[in-house]
Amino acid sequence: MDSWKKAVMAASVAAATILFLKKKYAGGVLAGGVALAVLAAEYPEKFEQVRESLPGYFDRGMQVMEMAAKAGKRITDAAGQSAMDAWEEL
């Protein structure tokens, strides 16, 4: 990687970090996008692999969220019952 690309990467990552810490999320995302664009231009084959594997990660994440929602619903249902109702149900 050329030295100017390294400088752009370092500056944009630092700017994104500072902007996120100052709670200026739009600017932080923009600065982070610049860093990712420079990185993608340097290593396009790696980013292609990541892009192809993203749907699998999203599917797994959705499964985890569905399990958490089901567990939360069960906990909410169980909390709504009185101890006597739970004992009678058993």
PDB file of N, CA, C and O in Angstrom:
ATOM      1  N   MET A   1       0.848  -1.173   0.000  1.00  0.00           N
ATOM      2  CA  MET A   1       0.000   0.000   0.000  1.00  0.00           C
ATOM      3  C   MET A   1       0.894   1.237   0.000  1.00  0.00           C
ATOM      4  O   MET A   1       1.885   1.318   0.725  1.00  0.00           O
ATOM      5  N   ASP A   2       0.514   2.181  -0.825  1.00  0.00           N
ATOM      6  CA  ASP A   2       1.290   3.416  -0.925  1.00  0.00           C
ATOM      7  C   ASP A   2       1.176   4.218   0.366  1.00  0.00           C
ATOM      8  O   ASP A   2       0.236   4.061   1.146  1.00  0.00           O
ATOM      9  N   SER A   3       2.169   5.084   0.562  1.00  0.00           N
ATOM     10  CA  SER A   3       2.191   5.859   1.805  1.00  0.00           C
ATOM     11  C   SER A   3       1.013   6.837   1.888  1.00  0.00           C
ATOM     12  O   SER A   3       0.501   7.087   2.979  1.00  0.00           O
ATOM     13  N   TRP A   4       0.582   7.386   0.762  1.00  0.00           N
ATOM     14  CA  TRP A   4      -0.539   8.324   0.803  1.00  0.00           C
ATOM     15  C   TRP A   4      -1.834   7.605   1.158  1.00  0.00           C
ATOM     16  O   TRP A   4      -2.712   8.178   1.803  1.00  0.00           O
ATOM     17  N   LYS A   5      -1.949   6.341   0.735  1.00  0.00           N
ATOM     18  CA  LYS A   5      -3.144   5.572   1.090  1.00  0.00           C
ATOM     19  C   LYS A   5      -3.148   5.251   2.583  1.00  0.00           C
ATOM     20  O   LYS A   5      -4.192   5.267   3.234  1.00  0.00           O
ATOM     21  N   LYS A   6      -1.966   4.961   3.109  1.00  0.00           N
ATOM     22  CA  LYS A   6      -1.869   4.710   4.547  1.00  0.00           C
ATOM     23  C   LYS A   6      -2.246   5.953   5.339  1.00  0.00           C
ATOM     24  O   LYS A   6      -2.912   5.865   6.370  1.00  0.00           O
ATOM     25  N   ALA A   7      -1.810   7.121   4.847  1.00  0.00           N
ATOM     26  CA  ALA A   7      -2.121   8.379   5.528  1.00  0.00           C
ATOM     27  C   ALA A   7      -3.623   8.663   5.478  1.00  0.00           C
ATOM     28  O   ALA A   7      -4.206   9.100   6.470  1.00  0.00           O
ATOM     29  N   VAL A   8      -4.244   8.416   4.336  1.00  0.00           N
ATOM     30  CA  VAL A   8      -5.684   8.626   4.219  1.00  0.00           C
ATOM     31  C   VAL A   8      -6.428   7.673   5.145  1.00  0.00           C
ATOM     32  O   VAL A   8      -7.392   8.063   5.803  1.00  0.00           O
ATOM     33  N   MET A   9      -5.980   6.429   5.193  1.00  0.00           N
ATOM     34  CA  MET A   9      -6.611   5.441   6.080  1.00  0.00           C
ATOM     35  C   MET A   9      -6.506   5.887   7.539  1.00  0.00           C
ATOM     36  O   MET A   9      -7.502   5.900   8.262  1.00  0.00           O
ATOM     37  N   ALA A  10      -5.307   6.248   7.962  1.00  0.00           N
ATOM     38  CA  ALA A  10      -5.097   6.646   9.354  1.00  0.00           C
ATOM     39  C   ALA A  10      -5.923   7.886   9.704  1.00  0.00           C
ATOM     40  O   ALA A  10      -6.533   7.947  10.772  1.00  0.00           O
ATOM     41  N   ALA A  11      -5.939   8.857   8.818  1.00  0.00           N
ATOM     42  CA  ALA A  11      -6.678  10.092   9.086  1.00  0.00           C
ATOM     43  C   ALA A  11      -8.182   9.837   9.149  1.00  0.00           C
ATOM     44  O   ALA A  11      -8.872  10.379  10.013  1.00  0.00           O
ATOM     45  N   SER A  12      -8.686   9.016   8.237  1.00  0.00           N
ATOM     46  CA  SER A  12     -10.129   8.780   8.229  1.00  0.00           C
ATOM     47  C   SER A  12     -10.566   7.919   9.411  1.00  0.00           C
ATOM     48  O   SER A  12     -11.650   8.130   9.955  1.00  0.00           O
ATOM     49  N   VAL A  13      -9.748   6.957   9.815  1.00  0.00           N
ATOM     50  CA  VAL A  13     -10.083   6.152  10.995  1.00  0.00           C
ATOM     51  C   VAL A  13     -10.041   7.025  12.250  1.00  0.00           C
ATOM     52  O   VAL A  13     -10.912   6.919  13.113  1.00  0.00           O
ATOM     53  N   ALA A  14      -9.033   7.880  12.348  1.00  0.00           N
ATOM     54  CA  ALA A  14      -8.942   8.779  13.500  1.00  0.00           C
ATOM     55  C   ALA A  14     -10.113   9.752  13.520  1.00  0.00           C
ATOM     56  O   ALA A  14     -10.688  10.009  14.578  1.00  0.00           O
ATOM     57  N   ALA A  15     -10.470  10.289  12.368  1.00  0.00           N
ATOM     58  CA  ALA A  15     -11.595  11.222  12.298  1.00  0.00           C
ATOM     59  C   ALA A  15     -12.903  10.521  12.664  1.00  0.00           C
ATOM     60  O   ALA A  15     -13.738  11.082  13.374  1.00  0.00           O
ATOM     61  N   ALA A  16     -13.073   9.290  12.173  1.00  0.00           N
ATOM     62  CA  ALA A  16     -14.291   8.544  12.500  1.00  0.00           C
ATOM     63  C   ALA A  16     -14.375   8.280  13.997  1.00  0.00           C
ATOM     64  O   ALA A  16     -15.444   8.403  14.594  1.00  0.00           O
ATOM     65  N   THR A  17     -13.255   7.919  14.597  1.00  0.00           N
ATOM     66  CA  THR A  17     -13.242   7.651  16.037  1.00  0.00           C
ATOM     67  C   THR A  17     -13.607   8.902  16.832  1.00  0.00           C
ATOM     68  O   THR A  17     -14.422   8.847  17.753  1.00  0.00           O
ATOM     69  N   ILE A  18     -13.006  10.011  16.475  1.00  0.00           N
ATOM     70  CA  ILE A  18     -13.284  11.265  17.179  1.00  0.00           C
ATOM     71  C   ILE A  18     -14.740  11.675  16.999  1.00  0.00           C
ATOM     72  O   ILE A  18     -15.393  12.110  17.948  1.00  0.00           O
ATOM     73  N   LEU A  19     -15.245  11.534  15.772  1.00  0.00           N
ATOM     74  CA  LEU A  19     -16.630  11.930  15.523  1.00  0.00           C
ATOM     75  C   LEU A  19     -17.617  11.033  16.268  1.00  0.00           C
ATOM     76  O   LEU A  19     -18.630  11.514  16.777  1.00  0.00           O
ATOM     77  N   PHE A  20     -17.328   9.740  16.334  1.00  0.00           N
ATOM     78  CA  PHE A  20     -18.207   8.850  17.094  1.00  0.00           C
ATOM     79  C   PHE A  20     -18.166   9.186  18.584  1.00  0.00           C
ATOM     80  O   PHE A  20     -19.198   9.152  19.255  1.00  0.00           O
ATOM     81  N   LEU A  21     -16.986   9.509  19.103  1.00  0.00           N
ATOM     82  CA  LEU A  21     -16.883   9.870  20.509  1.00  0.00           C
ATOM     83  C   LEU A  21     -17.613  11.171  20.822  1.00  0.00           C
ATOM     84  O   LEU A  21     -18.116  11.356  21.931  1.00  0.00           O
ATOM     85  N   LYS A  22     -17.670  12.065  19.850  1.00  0.00           N
ATOM     86  CA  LYS A  22     -18.395  13.325  20.031  1.00  0.00           C
ATOM     87  C   LYS A  22     -19.876  13.184  19.697  1.00  0.00           C
ATOM     88  O   LYS A  22     -20.611  14.172  19.692  1.00  0.00           O
ATOM     89  N   LYS A  23     -20.316  11.954  19.417  1.00  0.00           N
ATOM     90  CA  LYS A  23     -21.713  11.632  19.097  1.00  0.00           C
ATOM     91  C   LYS A  23     -22.195  12.312  17.822  1.00  0.00           C
ATOM     92  O   LYS A  23     -23.366  12.674  17.709  1.00  0.00           O
ATOM     93  N   LYS A  24     -21.308  12.480  16.884  1.00  0.00           N
ATOM     94  CA  LYS A  24     -21.666  12.969  15.550  1.00  0.00           C
ATOM     95  C   LYS A  24     -21.585  11.771  14.609  1.00  0.00           C
ATOM     96  O   LYS A  24     -20.617  11.582  13.872  1.00  0.00           O
ATOM     97  N   TYR A  25     -22.650  10.972  14.672  1.00  0.00           N
ATOM     98  CA  TYR A  25     -22.644   9.669  14.030  1.00  0.00           C
ATOM     99  C   TYR A  25     -22.608   9.750  12.502  1.00  0.00           C
ATOM    100  O   TYR A  25     -21.953   8.928  11.861  1.00  0.00           O
ATOM    101  N   ALA A  26     -23.284  10.704  11.923  1.00  0.00           N
ATOM    102  CA  ALA A  26     -23.297  10.821  10.467  1.00  0.00           C
ATOM    103  C   ALA A  26     -21.882  11.083   9.933  1.00  0.00           C
ATOM    104  O   ALA A  26     -21.455  10.468   8.956  1.00  0.00           O
ATOM    105  N   GLY A  27     -21.181  11.978  10.568  1.00  0.00           N
ATOM    106  CA  GLY A  27     -19.800  12.255  10.155  1.00  0.00           C
ATOM    107  C   GLY A  27     -18.880  11.073  10.391  1.00  0.00           C
ATOM    108  O   GLY A  27     -17.977  10.809   9.598  1.00  0.00           O
ATOM    109  N   GLY A  28     -19.113  10.361  11.491  1.00  0.00           N
ATOM    110  CA  GLY A  28     -18.307   9.178  11.777  1.00  0.00           C
ATOM    111  C   GLY A  28     -18.504   8.085  10.751  1.00  0.00           C
ATOM    112  O   GLY A  28     -17.549   7.424  10.345  1.00  0.00           O
ATOM    113  N   VAL A  29     -19.737   7.895  10.332  1.00  0.00           N
ATOM    114  CA  VAL A  29     -20.015   6.893   9.303  1.00  0.00           C
ATOM    115  C   VAL A  29     -19.384   7.308   7.983  1.00  0.00           C
ATOM    116  O   VAL A  29     -18.837   6.477   7.259  1.00  0.00           O
ATOM    117  N   LEU A  30     -19.462   8.580   7.678  1.00  0.00           N
ATOM    118  CA  LEU A  30     -18.867   9.076   6.437  1.00  0.00           C
ATOM    119  C   LEU A  30     -17.352   8.891   6.437  1.00  0.00           C
ATOM    120  O   LEU A  30     -16.784   8.439   5.443  1.00  0.00           O
ATOM    121  N   ALA A  31     -16.701   9.233   7.530  1.00  0.00           N
ATOM    122  CA  ALA A  31     -15.248   9.072   7.618  1.00  0.00           C
ATOM    123  C   ALA A  31     -14.866   7.592   7.593  1.00  0.00           C
ATOM    124  O   ALA A  31     -13.868   7.219   6.977  1.00  0.00           O
ATOM    125  N   GLY A  32     -15.644   6.764   8.250  1.00  0.00           N
ATOM    126  CA  GLY A  32     -15.392   5.326   8.197  1.00  0.00           C
ATOM    127  C   GLY A  32     -15.583   4.767   6.800  1.00  0.00           C
ATOM    128  O   GLY A  32     -14.866   3.854   6.388  1.00  0.00           O
ATOM    129  N   GLY A  33     -16.544   5.310   6.072  1.00  0.00           N
ATOM    130  CA  GLY A  33     -16.760   4.897   4.688  1.00  0.00           C
ATOM    131  C   GLY A  33     -15.586   5.229   3.797  1.00  0.00           C
ATOM    132  O   GLY A  33     -15.262   4.472   2.881  1.00  0.00           O
ATOM    133  N   VAL A  34     -14.945   6.360   4.060  1.00  0.00           N
ATOM    134  CA  VAL A  34     -13.752   6.726   3.294  1.00  0.00           C
ATOM    135  C   VAL A  34     -12.645   5.697   3.539  1.00  0.00           C
ATOM    136  O   VAL A  34     -11.971   5.268   2.602  1.00  0.00           O
ATOM    137  N   ALA A  35     -12.465   5.313   4.783  1.00  0.00           N
ATOM    138  CA  ALA A  35     -11.435   4.314   5.107  1.00  0.00           C
ATOM    139  C   ALA A  35     -11.756   2.982   4.431  1.00  0.00           C
ATOM    140  O   ALA A  35     -10.864   2.335   3.882  1.00  0.00           O
ATOM    141  N   LEU A  36     -13.018   2.573   4.468  1.00  0.00           N
ATOM    142  CA  LEU A  36     -13.392   1.318   3.812  1.00  0.00           C
ATOM    143  C   LEU A  36     -13.229   1.389   2.298  1.00  0.00           C
ATOM    144  O   LEU A  36     -12.854   0.400   1.669  1.00  0.00           O
ATOM    145  N   ALA A  37     -13.506   2.544   1.709  1.00  0.00           N
ATOM    146  CA  ALA A  37     -13.346   2.691   0.264  1.00  0.00           C
ATOM    147  C   ALA A  37     -11.888   2.567  -0.150  1.00  0.00           C
ATOM    148  O   ALA A  37     -11.576   1.929  -1.155  1.00  0.00           O
ATOM    149  N   VAL A  38     -11.000   3.174   0.618  1.00  0.00           N
ATOM    150  CA  VAL A  38      -9.568   3.064   0.313  1.00  0.00           C
ATOM    151  C   VAL A  38      -9.115   1.618   0.479  1.00  0.00           C
ATOM    152  O   VAL A  38      -8.352   1.103  -0.340  1.00  0.00           O
ATOM    153  N   LEU A  39      -9.580   0.972   1.526  1.00  0.00           N
ATOM    154  CA  LEU A  39      -9.219  -0.425   1.765  1.00  0.00           C
ATOM    155  C   LEU A  39      -9.773  -1.328   0.667  1.00  0.00           C
ATOM    156  O   LEU A  39      -9.084  -2.244   0.219  1.00  0.00           O
ATOM    157  N   ALA A  40     -10.989  -1.085   0.232  1.00  0.00           N
ATOM    158  CA  ALA A  40     -11.594  -1.898  -0.831  1.00  0.00           C
ATOM    159  C   ALA A  40     -10.872  -1.694  -2.161  1.00  0.00           C
ATOM    160  O   ALA A  40     -10.752  -2.630  -2.952  1.00  0.00           O
ATOM    161  N   ALA A  41     -10.399  -0.495  -2.406  1.00  0.00           N
ATOM    162  CA  ALA A  41      -9.665  -0.243  -3.641  1.00  0.00           C
ATOM    163  C   ALA A  41      -8.321  -0.972  -3.644  1.00  0.00           C
ATOM    164  O   ALA A  41      -7.830  -1.371  -4.700  1.00  0.00           O
ATOM    165  N   GLU A  42      -7.737  -1.142  -2.477  1.00  0.00           N
ATOM    166  CA  GLU A  42      -6.438  -1.806  -2.382  1.00  0.00           C
ATOM    167  C   GLU A  42      -6.565  -3.326  -2.424  1.00  0.00           C
ATOM    168  O   GLU A  42      -5.720  -3.998  -3.015  1.00  0.00           O
ATOM    169  N   TYR A  43      -7.613  -3.877  -1.804  1.00  0.00           N
ATOM    170  CA  TYR A  43      -7.792  -5.325  -1.719  1.00  0.00           C
ATOM    171  C   TYR A  43      -9.183  -5.732  -2.219  1.00  0.00           C
ATOM    172  O   TYR A  43     -10.019  -6.146  -1.415  1.00  0.00           O
ATOM    173  N   PRO A  44      -9.448  -5.626  -3.512  1.00  0.00           N
ATOM    174  CA  PRO A  44     -10.805  -5.924  -4.011  1.00  0.00           C
ATOM    175  C   PRO A  44     -11.201  -7.395  -3.876  1.00  0.00           C
ATOM    176  O   PRO A  44     -12.377  -7.698  -3.679  1.00  0.00           O
ATOM    177  N   GLU A  45     -10.246  -8.304  -3.978  1.00  0.00           N
ATOM    178  CA  GLU A  45     -10.582  -9.732  -3.893  1.00  0.00           C
ATOM    179  C   GLU A  45     -11.042 -10.120  -2.486  1.00  0.00           C
ATOM    180  O   GLU A  45     -11.931 -10.959  -2.338  1.00  0.00           O
ATOM    181  N   LYS A  46     -10.454  -9.527  -1.468  1.00  0.00           N
ATOM    182  CA  LYS A  46     -10.875  -9.805  -0.088  1.00  0.00           C
ATOM    183  C   LYS A  46     -12.278  -9.267   0.177  1.00  0.00           C
ATOM    184  O   LYS A  46     -13.089  -9.920   0.835  1.00  0.00           O
ATOM    185  N   PHE A  47     -12.557  -8.076  -0.340  1.00  0.00           N
ATOM    186  CA  PHE A  47     -13.875  -7.504  -0.130  1.00  0.00           C
ATOM    187  C   PHE A  47     -14.942  -8.269  -0.892  1.00  0.00           C
ATOM    188  O   PHE A  47     -16.092  -8.316  -0.457  1.00  0.00           O
ATOM    189  N   GLU A  48     -14.588  -8.863  -2.011  1.00  0.00           N
ATOM    190  CA  GLU A  48     -15.528  -9.702  -2.748  1.00  0.00           C
ATOM    191  C   GLU A  48     -15.901 -10.932  -1.925  1.00  0.00           C
ATOM    192  O   GLU A  48     -17.062 -11.339  -1.899  1.00  0.00           O
ATOM    193  N   GLN A  49     -14.910 -11.520  -1.254  1.00  0.00           N
ATOM    194  CA  GLN A  49     -15.191 -12.672  -0.390  1.00  0.00           C
ATOM    195  C   GLN A  49     -16.102 -12.282   0.767  1.00  0.00           C
ATOM    196  O   GLN A  49     -17.027 -13.018   1.111  1.00  0.00           O
ATOM    197  N   VAL A  50     -15.844 -11.138   1.358  1.00  0.00           N
ATOM    198  CA  VAL A  50     -16.673 -10.666   2.469  1.00  0.00           C
ATOM    199  C   VAL A  50     -18.091 -10.397   1.984  1.00  0.00           C
ATOM    200  O   VAL A  50     -19.060 -10.759   2.652  1.00  0.00           O
ATOM    201  N   ARG A  51     -18.212  -9.765   0.824  1.00  0.00           N
ATOM    202  CA  ARG A  51     -19.535  -9.445   0.285  1.00  0.00           C
ATOM    203  C   ARG A  51     -20.337 -10.710  -0.012  1.00  0.00           C
ATOM    204  O   ARG A  51     -21.553 -10.732   0.178  1.00  0.00           O
ATOM    205  N   GLU A  52     -19.671 -11.750  -0.472  1.00  0.00           N
ATOM    206  CA  GLU A  52     -20.362 -13.007  -0.765  1.00  0.00           C
ATOM    207  C   GLU A  52     -20.793 -13.738   0.503  1.00  0.00           C
ATOM    208  O   GLU A  52     -21.781 -14.472   0.474  1.00  0.00           O
ATOM    209  N   SER A  53     -20.085 -13.559   1.604  1.00  0.00           N
ATOM    210  CA  SER A  53     -20.423 -14.271   2.832  1.00  0.00           C
ATOM    211  C   SER A  53     -21.405 -13.508   3.727  1.00  0.00           C
ATOM    212  O   SER A  53     -21.873 -14.063   4.721  1.00  0.00           O
ATOM    213  N   LEU A  54     -21.726 -12.267   3.405  1.00  0.00           N
ATOM    214  CA  LEU A  54     -22.634 -11.468   4.235  1.00  0.00           C
ATOM    215  C   LEU A  54     -24.029 -12.068   4.398  1.00  0.00           C
ATOM    216  O   LEU A  54     -24.550 -12.037   5.513  1.00  0.00           O
ATOM    217  N   PRO A  55     -24.668 -12.612   3.361  1.00  0.00           N
ATOM    218  CA  PRO A  55     -26.013 -13.176   3.582  1.00  0.00           C
ATOM    219  C   PRO A  55     -26.043 -14.276   4.644  1.00  0.00           C
ATOM    220  O   PRO A  55     -27.017 -14.384   5.389  1.00  0.00           O
ATOM    221  N   GLY A  56     -25.003 -15.082   4.724  1.00  0.00           N
ATOM    222  CA  GLY A  56     -24.939 -16.112   5.755  1.00  0.00           C
ATOM    223  C   GLY A  56     -24.876 -15.522   7.150  1.00  0.00           C
ATOM    224  O   GLY A  56     -25.505 -16.036   8.075  1.00  0.00           O
ATOM    225  N   TYR A  57     -24.121 -14.445   7.304  1.00  0.00           N
ATOM    226  CA  TYR A  57     -24.034 -13.785   8.605  1.00  0.00           C
ATOM    227  C   TYR A  57     -25.380 -13.175   9.000  1.00  0.00           C
ATOM    228  O   TYR A  57     -25.780 -13.237  10.162  1.00  0.00           O
ATOM    229  N   PHE A  58     -26.075 -12.585   8.024  1.00  0.00           N
ATOM    230  CA  PHE A  58     -27.383 -12.002   8.311  1.00  0.00           C
ATOM    231  C   PHE A  58     -28.391 -13.079   8.709  1.00  0.00           C
ATOM    232  O   PHE A  58     -29.194 -12.882   9.621  1.00  0.00           O
ATOM    233  N   ASP A  59     -28.343 -14.224   8.014  1.00  0.00           N
ATOM    234  CA  ASP A  59     -29.261 -15.315   8.363  1.00  0.00           C
ATOM    235  C   ASP A  59     -29.020 -15.802   9.787  1.00  0.00           C
ATOM    236  O   ASP A  59     -29.969 -16.008  10.544  1.00  0.00           O
ATOM    237  N   ARG A  60     -27.771 -15.984  10.148  1.00  0.00           N
ATOM    238  CA  ARG A  60     -27.453 -16.421  11.517  1.00  0.00           C
ATOM    239  C   ARG A  60     -27.887 -15.379  12.544  1.00  0.00           C
ATOM    240  O   ARG A  60     -28.414 -15.725  13.601  1.00  0.00           O
ATOM    241  N   GLY A  61     -27.669 -14.130  12.236  1.00  0.00           N
ATOM    242  CA  GLY A  61     -28.082 -13.063  13.146  1.00  0.00           C
ATOM    243  C   GLY A  61     -29.590 -13.026  13.332  1.00  0.00           C
ATOM    244  O   GLY A  61     -30.078 -12.796  14.438  1.00  0.00           O
ATOM    245  N   MET A  62     -30.327 -13.252  12.254  1.00  0.00           N
ATOM    246  CA  MET A  62     -31.789 -13.274  12.355  1.00  0.00           C
ATOM    247  C   MET A  62     -32.254 -14.463  13.192  1.00  0.00           C
ATOM    248  O   MET A  62     -33.215 -14.338  13.950  1.00  0.00           O
ATOM    249  N   GLN A  63     -31.595 -15.606  13.070  1.00  0.00           N
ATOM    250  CA  GLN A  63     -31.954 -16.768  13.881  1.00  0.00           C
ATOM    251  C   GLN A  63     -31.736 -16.474  15.363  1.00  0.00           C
ATOM    252  O   GLN A  63     -32.568 -16.830  16.198  1.00  0.00           O
ATOM    253  N   VAL A  64     -30.628 -15.830  15.685  1.00  0.00           N
ATOM    254  CA  VAL A  64     -30.348 -15.475  17.079  1.00  0.00           C
ATOM    255  C   VAL A  64     -31.403 -14.508  17.598  1.00  0.00           C
ATOM    256  O   VAL A  64     -31.877 -14.655  18.724  1.00  0.00           O
ATOM    257  N   MET A  65     -31.773 -13.526  16.791  1.00  0.00           N
ATOM    258  CA  MET A  65     -32.783 -12.563  17.215  1.00  0.00           C
ATOM    259  C   MET A  65     -34.142 -13.238  17.418  1.00  0.00           C
ATOM    260  O   MET A  65     -34.869 -12.891  18.349  1.00  0.00           O
ATOM    261  N   GLU A  66     -34.488 -14.194  16.560  1.00  0.00           N
ATOM    262  CA  GLU A  66     -35.758 -14.909  16.721  1.00  0.00           C
ATOM    263  C   GLU A  66     -35.762 -15.728  18.005  1.00  0.00           C
ATOM    264  O   GLU A  66     -36.767 -15.766  18.715  1.00  0.00           O
ATOM    265  N   MET A  67     -34.648 -16.382  18.307  1.00  0.00           N
ATOM    266  CA  MET A  67     -34.566 -17.153  19.553  1.00  0.00           C
ATOM    267  C   MET A  67     -34.678 -16.232  20.766  1.00  0.00           C
ATOM    268  O   MET A  67     -35.342 -16.575  21.745  1.00  0.00           O
ATOM    269  N   ALA A  68     -34.040 -15.074  20.711  1.00  0.00           N
ATOM    270  CA  ALA A  68     -34.122 -14.127  21.819  1.00  0.00           C
ATOM    271  C   ALA A  68     -35.553 -13.604  21.987  1.00  0.00           C
ATOM    272  O   ALA A  68     -36.021 -13.421  23.111  1.00  0.00           O
ATOM    273  N   ALA A  69     -36.237 -13.368  20.881  1.00  0.00           N
ATOM    274  CA  ALA A  69     -37.622 -12.890  20.959  1.00  0.00           C
ATOM    275  C   ALA A  69     -38.528 -13.958  21.570  1.00  0.00           C
ATOM    276  O   ALA A  69     -39.395 -13.649  22.388  1.00  0.00           O
ATOM    277  N   LYS A  70     -38.325 -15.210  21.173  1.00  0.00           N
ATOM    278  CA  LYS A  70     -39.130 -16.303  21.739  1.00  0.00           C
ATOM    279  C   LYS A  70     -38.863 -16.452  23.235  1.00  0.00           C
ATOM    280  O   LYS A  70     -39.792 -16.645  24.020  1.00  0.00           O
ATOM    281  N   ALA A  71     -37.595 -16.363  23.627  1.00  0.00           N
ATOM    282  CA  ALA A  71     -37.257 -16.470  25.048  1.00  0.00           C
ATOM    283  C   ALA A  71     -37.862 -15.304  25.830  1.00  0.00           C
ATOM    284  O   ALA A  71     -38.380 -15.502  26.929  1.00  0.00           O
ATOM    285  N   GLY A  72     -37.802 -14.114  25.286  1.00  0.00           N
ATOM    286  CA  GLY A  72     -38.390 -12.956  25.952  1.00  0.00           C
ATOM    287  C   GLY A  72     -39.896 -13.085  26.099  1.00  0.00           C
ATOM    288  O   GLY A  72     -40.459 -12.694  27.122  1.00  0.00           O
ATOM    289  N   LYS A  73     -40.552 -13.635  25.079  1.00  0.00           N
ATOM    290  CA  LYS A  73     -42.000 -13.834  25.162  1.00  0.00           C
ATOM    291  C   LYS A  73     -42.343 -14.857  26.235  1.00  0.00           C
ATOM    292  O   LYS A  73     -43.302 -14.676  26.985  1.00  0.00           O
ATOM    293  N   ARG A  74     -41.564 -15.929  26.310  1.00  0.00           N
ATOM    294  CA  ARG A  74     -41.814 -16.945  27.346  1.00  0.00           C
ATOM    295  C   ARG A  74     -41.607 -16.373  28.746  1.00  0.00           C
ATOM    296  O   ARG A  74     -42.377 -16.660  29.663  1.00  0.00           O
ATOM    297  N   ILE A  75     -40.570 -15.567  28.902  1.00  0.00           N
ATOM    298  CA  ILE A  75     -40.299 -14.967  30.210  1.00  0.00           C
ATOM    299  C   ILE A  75     -41.430 -14.011  30.583  1.00  0.00           C
ATOM    300  O   ILE A  75     -41.874 -13.982  31.731  1.00  0.00           O
ATOM    301  N   THR A  76     -41.890 -13.233  29.608  1.00  0.00           N
ATOM    302  CA  THR A  76     -42.987 -12.305  29.865  1.00  0.00           C
ATOM    303  C   THR A  76     -44.263 -13.063  30.223  1.00  0.00           C
ATOM    304  O   THR A  76     -44.983 -12.669  31.141  1.00  0.00           O
ATOM    305  N   ASP A  77     -44.542 -14.136  29.510  1.00  0.00           N
ATOM    306  CA  ASP A  77     -45.725 -14.942  29.815  1.00  0.00           C
ATOM    307  C   ASP A  77     -45.628 -15.559  31.200  1.00  0.00           C
ATOM    308  O   ASP A  77     -46.603 -15.577  31.951  1.00  0.00           O
ATOM    309  N   ALA A  78     -44.440 -16.068  31.534  1.00  0.00           N
ATOM    310  CA  ALA A  78     -44.250 -16.700  32.844  1.00  0.00           C
ATOM    311  C   ALA A  78     -44.347 -15.668  33.968  1.00  0.00           C
ATOM    312  O   ALA A  78     -44.851 -15.977  35.047  1.00  0.00           O
ATOM    313  N   ALA A  79     -43.875 -14.464  33.729  1.00  0.00           N
ATOM    314  CA  ALA A  79     -43.936 -13.426  34.767  1.00  0.00           C
ATOM    315  C   ALA A  79     -45.369 -12.964  35.008  1.00  0.00           C
ATOM    316  O   ALA A  79     -45.694 -12.489  36.096  1.00  0.00           O
ATOM    317  N   GLY A  80     -46.219 -13.100  34.004  1.00  0.00           N
ATOM    318  CA  GLY A  80     -47.602 -12.683  34.147  1.00  0.00           C
ATOM    319  C   GLY A  80     -48.447 -13.661  34.952  1.00  0.00           C
ATOM    320  O   GLY A  80     -49.516 -13.299  35.443  1.00  0.00           O
ATOM    321  N   GLN A  81     -47.981 -14.885  35.089  1.00  0.00           N
ATOM    322  CA  GLN A  81     -48.742 -15.876  35.848  1.00  0.00           C
ATOM    323  C   GLN A  81     -48.435 -15.750  37.329  1.00  0.00           C
ATOM    324  O   GLN A  81     -47.322 -15.401  37.723  1.00  0.00           O
ATOM    325  N   SER A  82     -49.437 -16.038  38.138  1.00  0.00           N
ATOM    326  CA  SER A  82     -49.167 -16.072  39.576  1.00  0.00           C
ATOM    327  C   SER A  82     -48.552 -17.420  39.927  1.00  0.00           C
ATOM    328  O   SER A  82     -48.604 -18.355  39.128  1.00  0.00           O
ATOM    329  N   ALA A  83     -47.990 -17.519  41.080  1.00  0.00           N
ATOM    330  CA  ALA A  83     -47.351 -18.769  41.508  1.00  0.00           C
ATOM    331  C   ALA A  83     -48.377 -19.895  41.584  1.00  0.00           C
ATOM    332  O   ALA A  83     -48.071 -21.037  41.242  1.00  0.00           O
ATOM    333  N   MET A  84     -49.567 -19.587  42.021  1.00  0.00           N
ATOM    334  CA  MET A  84     -50.618 -20.604  42.130  1.00  0.00           C
ATOM    335  C   MET A  84     -51.042 -21.107  40.749  1.00  0.00           C
ATOM    336  O   MET A  84     -51.254 -22.304  40.557  1.00  0.00           O
ATOM    337  N   ASP A  85     -51.164 -20.181  39.786  1.00  0.00           N
ATOM    338  CA  ASP A  85     -51.515 -20.597  38.431  1.00  0.00           C
ATOM    339  C   ASP A  85     -50.452 -21.481  37.821  1.00  0.00           C
ATOM    340  O   ASP A  85     -50.771 -22.468  37.159  1.00  0.00           O
ATOM    341  N   ALA A  86     -49.181 -21.140  38.036  1.00  0.00           N
ATOM    342  CA  ALA A  86     -48.089 -21.956  37.529  1.00  0.00           C
ATOM    343  C   ALA A  86     -48.103 -23.339  38.158  1.00  0.00           C
ATOM    344  O   ALA A  86     -47.865 -24.335  37.475  1.00  0.00           O
ATOM    345  N   TRP A  87     -48.384 -23.409  39.481  1.00  0.00           N
ATOM    346  CA  TRP A  87     -48.425 -24.701  40.170  1.00  0.00           C
ATOM    347  C   TRP A  87     -49.576 -25.560  39.663  1.00  0.00           C
ATOM    348  O   TRP A  87     -49.412 -26.766  39.477  1.00  0.00           O
ATOM    349  N   GLU A  88     -50.736 -24.953  39.439  1.00  0.00           N
ATOM    350  CA  GLU A  88     -51.888 -25.685  38.928  1.00  0.00           C
ATOM    351  C   GLU A  88     -51.649 -26.164  37.514  1.00  0.00           C
ATOM    352  O   GLU A  88     -52.109 -27.242  37.137  1.00  0.00           O
ATOM    353  N   GLU A  89     -50.936 -25.380  36.728  1.00  0.00           N
ATOM    354  CA  GLU A  89     -50.643 -25.780  35.358  1.00  0.00           C
ATOM    355  C   GLU A  89     -49.740 -26.994  35.310  1.00  0.00           C
ATOM    356  O   GLU A  89     -49.852 -27.828  34.411  1.00  0.00           O
ATOM    357  N   LEU A  90     -48.834 -27.093  36.288  1.00  0.00           N
ATOM    358  CA  LEU A  90     -47.947 -28.262  36.354  1.00  0.00           C
ATOM    359  C   LEU A  90     -48.750 -29.483  36.728  1.00  0.00           C
ATOM    360  O   LEU A  90     -48.196 -30.577  36.838  1.00  0.00           O
TER     361      LEU A  90
END
